[in-house]
């Protein structure tokens, strides 16, 4: 009789554990957090990092007036251009307020316009605050589920992702 009680109790615990809610991730900026959603940029396209295609997204922030971030953007674009687009997709966001400065910089730096986006409000944007950007800006490697897996990758580290 005691054995039946233990078996039933064990089954009840297993049933409870299997029905318990799975881990819920919250938005944040650390590896393991969901990347904050980007609602719109100059081209009015929403960014949804959940693509279910097995690809990573490298979300990189830069500006013409920040030489370090501009050079890093060029180097990351060159590395990602050599990688399989089935593995990593580059989304670089310029925080230059002037559309003409952004466009001319893309032309001079010979960057693929399809990977470069523009936030015209710069440091005054919601995006700047939401991603807690500072001088030098930074980047986030985001998996197919929208989860940040790494941040502030160098071009050399990005090359190892493939």
C-alpha positions, 0 to 999 in steps of 0.5 A: 500500500505504501509503495502505491502511495509513493508511486502516485506521489512520484507521478504527481511530481513528474506531472507537475514538473512537466506542466510547469512554465518554461523559462521566460526570458526578458529583454536586456543587454546581457548574453542570455537576454532577449534583445530589445526590439527596434521599432523603426528606422529611416526605412520604416522596417521593424527589426524582429530578431526571431528568424528561425532560420539558424542565422545570427544577426550582428547588430552594430552601432556606429556614427561618423563622428566616432572614429573608433566605431566607424572603423569597426563598422567597416571592418565588421562589414568586410568580415561579414561580407566574406562569411556565408549570409546563411550564418550571420547577417549584419545590421549596422545602425548609424546614429548620425543625425544628418541623412546626407552625412550618413549616405556620403559615409556609406559611399566613401566607406564602400559599404553595402547599403542593404546592411546599413541603417540610419537612426536620424535622432542620434543620441536623442533616440529611444534606440540609443537609450534602449541599448544603453549606448555610450561613446564607442557604441558597440554591437550585439550578436543575436541568435535566431530566437532573439537572444543575445549570445555575445556583445562587443565582438571584434572582427576577429571574433566575428570571423570565428562565428562561422 
